[in-house]
């Protein structure tokens, strides 16, 4: 079986960090935000944002894992897909994590850039499918 090594490494790192961050969000984040002086209304508004970041982070870690073992031709297109997914994780999920922890709403302006990276990556996956020979 052909394994795309860089994509597999990215999948492992993305998966491990998604689980770690998700666990923190589920088991320690609310107390941390309260200890930092955030009021309960703001905490209630921010927790779902953190959960969204973690959910999309893990989903894209699994996408990377899948891509790493598919019989895809090596080249710039596959590399671009990998790096667009990684950029999406950093920009989308990372901005949500930071927004919630620091209560810095302007970071929400960065989140859609990560979403655009993911849309581009999924679109390039479609291009791979169009180019594939049966």
Secondary structure, 3 states (H helix, E strand, C coil): CCCCHHHHHHHHHHHHHHHHHHHHHHHCHHHHHHHCCCCHHHHHHHHHHHHHHHHHHHHHHHHHHHHHHCCCCCCHHHHHHHHHHHHHHHHHHHHHHHHHHHCCHHHHHHHHHHHHHHHHHHHHHHHHHHHCCC
